[in-house]
Amino acid sequence: METQSNIRSNVVLLLLIITIATNLVPSTAVSPVAAVTSGEKVSLTLYYEALCPYCENFIVNYLYKIFENGLISIVDLKLSPYGNAKISSNGTIICQHGEWECILNTVEACAIHTWPAVGDYFPFVYCVEKLTYEGKYTEWETCFDKLNLDSKPVTDCISSGFGNELNLQYADEINALKPPHTYVPWVTVNGQPIYDDYMDFISIICKAYKGSNVPQVCLDLSHPVTAPKDNANALNHVCYKEDNTMSKSTLSKIISSAATSWIYHVGLAESM
């Protein structure tokens, strides 16, 4: 017999699938608002790792909302599941939070490869991340049944070693970032990092959108960001590339990131 917690989880997943389908599948009815062309869309990329608690929180409690509030109509969303992993001298990938993180990064990389459309892979990634958020990451395979998905393409991708090739591709991608990432979740809008303001990604996307078909969620925003936030507190809600010990180099990165974010907001405020 399913527990109330499992029932709630399944309901959330079902609602997410329905919401994504509603927003991504074209309707046969005539709409008064023209579709947003791909060239008008704002690029939103999330660089993350499976077992970073702040990445889990962002995906499960915040990122999914763009499907719910219609913002996905103006967003080109991409996920990059590698994060702060490193490649050892013998070519082995070492993940920040251990072997299970490497496994789940590979699982999600294979899912994204198997179902390349964001509306197809996001429910699966959301399901896996929700399990990790609840400390049930060993149950990730239950997401196939919950979402009525064929597990074979993903498990074949993992067992064949192709998943490792995907990991190396994601490694090249995140290591090529300029400026380089210093922590995850690392969120970029139109290729530019938004640093510790990743929680405010919705208003930043709305500001970046230059098209005429403005989603209602953007029209409803009445308190735009005009001043720097408490960067010291925000920067505690990330997983740094290095160990969590407060070394001099890590402290330097915090100061540098805070300063860059402050400069970014000053420029944003002056441009308004």
C-alpha positions, -999 to +999 in steps of 0.1 A: +000+000+000+014+034-010+023+058+018+008+093+018+043+106+010+046+084-021+011+094-032+019+131-029+051+126-049+033+108-076+006+136-077+033+163-080+050+143-109+017+139-127+008+176-124+043+185-136+039+162-167+005+177-175+018+212-170+048+206-193+026+190-219+001+218-218+028+244-223+049+226-249+024+208-271+008+231-297-029+236-292-053+231-321-073+261-309-066+295-323-046+316-298-046+354-298-009+354-289+016+345-316+042+319-308+077+331-298+103+322-324+134+304-313+156+334-321+136+355-296+139+330-267+161+337-237+188+310-232+187+296-197+214+270-188+218+252-154+252+237-146+247+213-117+255+180-100+231+154-088+238+154-051+245+190-044+216+199-020+213+234-034+210+221-070+184+196-058+165+224-041+167+247-071+154+221-096+127+207-073+113+239-057+121+266-082+131+257-118+100+236-125+079+267-121+088+279-156+065+251-169+038+260-145+037+298-150+042+297-188+077+312-188+090+282-208+073+298-238+102+323-240+130+302-226+154+278-243+163+257-213+193+234-211+206+213-182+243+203-178+247+175-152+284+174-143+291+202-119+322+202-098+334+167-108+371+163-117+390+139-140+419+121-124+453+114-140+440+080-151+409+094-168+385+084-140+358+110-131+357+118-094+325+135-082+323+159-053+297+140-034+310+105-041+302+075-064+264+079-062+267+114-076+287+101-106+260+074-111+231+099-110+250+125-132+254+097-158+217+087-154+205+122-161+230+127-189+217+096-206+181+107-200+188+140-217+205+122-246+176+097-249+148+124-248+165+155-261+134+177-260+132+196-227+095+186-223+105+150-225+136+148-203+127+174-176+100+153-159+125+124-155+153+147-142+128+163-118+117+129-106+153+118-099+162+151-082+131+149-061+142+115-048+177+128-041+162+158-023+143+134-001+174+112+005+160+084-017+185+086-045+190+048-046+154+045-058+160+065-090+149+036-113+113+040-099+110+071-121+106+050-152+075+034-138+062+067-123+064+084-156+055+053-177+089+055-196+109+028-213+140+023-192+160+004-218+175+034-238+188+050-206+201+018-190+217+008-223+234+042-224+248+037-189+259+000-193+275+006-228+298+032-214+283+059-237+271+077-205+307+082-196+314+098-230+285+122-223+300+130-189+333+140-207+313+162-231+297+179-202+331+183-185+344+200-216+314+223-217+316+235-181+353+238-182+351+261-212+329+286-194+341+322-193+342+334-167+348+299-152+323+286-128+333+286-091+303+267-077+270+251-086+242+257-092+258+279-119+230+295-139+236+315-171+211+337-190+220+343-226+254+329-218+262+352-189+263+339-153+238+354-128+259+343-099+242+342-065+211+357-079+201+324-095+170+323-072+158+354-090+162+339-124+126+345-134+128+383-132+162+382-149+148+362-178+119+387-181+144+416-183+164+398-209+134+390-231+131+415-260+101+400-278+066+413-280+048+382-266+055+389-229+042+361-206+018+372-179+043+362-152+066+389-165+038+415-166+030+406-130+065+414-117+062+446-097+095+446-077+124+444-101+160+439-088+176+473-085+202+468-057+227+442-046+214+415-023+230+400+008+257+382-012+275+367+018+243+348+029+234+338-007+268+324-014+264+300+015+237+282-006+260+268-033+285+239-036+319+252-044+344+235-067+367+229-038+360+212-005+337+230+018+366+241+040+370+279+040+405+281+025+421+313+014+414+305-022+378+298-015+374+330+005+389+348-025+364+333-048+335+343-025+348+379-025+353+379-062+319+365-070+302+389-046+320+418-062+312+407-097+275+403-087+275+438-072+289+453-104+264+434-124+235+448-104+248+483-104+250+482-142+215+467-143+201+494-120+217+522-141+203+508-173+167+509-161 
